[in-house]
Amino acid sequence: MATKQENFSYRLWRYDGAPGELIPLLQSAQDHFGYIPRRAISYTSSVTGIPESEIYGVITFYSQFRLRPMGKYVVRVCAGTACHVSGAKMIAETVEDEAGVGIGDTSEDGLFTLQTVACIGCCSLAPVVMVNDDTHGSLNPAKTRKLVRKVSRLARKKTEKKN
């Protein structure tokens, strides 16, 4: 983690006050930390002179920025037309219920982050969900529940092997 902080610090050290540099600084912070932690907002404010409230406003305005770390498994529910008419809302609700996470949030255990996306590009498999880089199609609530439970079990097994 020290290296990540050093890289972010280097980027801020090079800050020359030019307009439009806040977004690249925030992108750098997110690249290094995986999200933008409170300490990065404070540090950016102290170096740039931009009030924390203004920095927070920029972060919350742009959907590319995150204030919380992503879960180990990012679940993306397609909300495109084909998926929408095939029950994507019910699929999202099933993931919410089973993983204990709301859309746009990360579960308390840090295991799941749930997002909706405009289109995954697998319309013939609607409704579709991606778990990290794996695509799962032709879902219904039962299949979705089974998928989330399987991912949870695999995560527990990996954790047990490490201990």
Backbone hydrogen bonds, N-H to C=O, Kabsch-Sander energy under -0.5 kcal/mol:
donor,donor_aa,acceptor,acceptor_aa,energy
5,Q,1,M,-2.1
6,E,2,A,-2.6
7,N,3,T,-2.6
8,F,4,K,-2.3
9,S,5,Q,-2.8
10,Y,6,E,-2.4
11,R,7,N,-1.9
12,L,8,F,-2.1
13,W,9,S,-2.6
14,R,10,Y,-1.6
15,Y,12,L,-1.4
21,E,18,A,-1.1
25,L,21,E,-1.9
26,L,22,L,-2.7
27,Q,23,I,-2.7
28,S,24,P,-2.2
29,A,25,L,-2.3
30,Q,26,L,-2.6
31,D,27,Q,-2.6
32,H,28,S,-2.1
33,F,29,A,-2.6
34,G,30,Q,-2.4
36,I,66,R,-2.9
40,A,37,P,-0.8
41,I,37,P,-1.5
42,S,38,R,-2.4
43,Y,39,R,-2.5
44,T,40,A,-2.6
45,S,41,I,-2.4
46,S,42,S,-2.4
47,V,43,Y,-2.0
48,T,44,T,-2.7
49,G,45,S,-2.5
54,E,51,P,-0.6
55,I,51,P,-2.1
56,Y,52,E,-3.0
57,G,53,S,-1.9
58,V,54,E,-1.9
59,I,55,I,-2.4
60,T,56,Y,-2.6
61,F,57,G,-1.2
62,Y,58,V,-1.9
65,F,62,Y,-1.4
72,K,110,G,-2.0
73,Y,111,L,-3.0
74,V,72,K,-0.5
75,V,73,Y,-0.7
75,V,113,T,-3.3
76,R,74,V,-0.6
76,R,130,M,-3.0
77,V,75,V,-0.6
77,V,115,Q,-3.1
78,C,76,R,-0.6
78,C,128,V,-2.3
79,A,117,V,-2.9
84,H,80,G,-3.4
85,V,81,T,-2.6
86,S,82,A,-0.8
87,G,84,H,-1.3
88,A,83,C,-1.9
91,I,87,G,-1.8
92,A,88,A,-2.8
93,E,89,K,-2.3
94,T,90,M,-2.0
95,V,91,I,-2.3
96,E,92,A,-2.7
97,D,93,E,-2.4
98,E,94,T,-2.8
99,A,95,V,-3.0
100,G,96,E,-1.3
101,V,96,E,-1.1
104,G,114,L,-3.7
105,D,102,G,-2.2
107,S,112,F,-3.2
110,G,107,S,-2.2
113,T,73,Y,-2.1
114,L,102,G,-0.5
114,L,105,D,-2.0
115,Q,75,V,-3.0
117,V,77,V,-2.2
125,L,122,C,-2.4
126,A,123,C,-1.5
129,V,136,H,-2.6
130,M,76,R,-2.5
131,V,134,D,-2.8
132,N,74,V,-2.9
132,N,130,M,-0.6
134,D,131,V,-2.3
136,H,129,V,-3.0
138,S,125,L,-4.5
139,L,127,P,-1.8
144,T,140,N,-2.6
145,R,141,P,-2.6
146,K,142,A,-2.2
147,L,143,K,-2.3
148,V,144,T,-2.5
149,R,145,R,-2.3
150,K,146,K,-2.2
151,V,147,L,-2.4
152,S,148,V,-2.3
153,R,149,R,-2.5
154,L,150,K,-2.6
155,A,151,V,-2.2
156,R,152,S,-2.2
157,K,153,R,-2.4
158,K,154,L,-2.3
159,T,155,A,-2.1
160,E,156,R,-2.6
161,K,157,K,-2.1
162,K,158,K,-1.5
163,N,159,T,-1.3
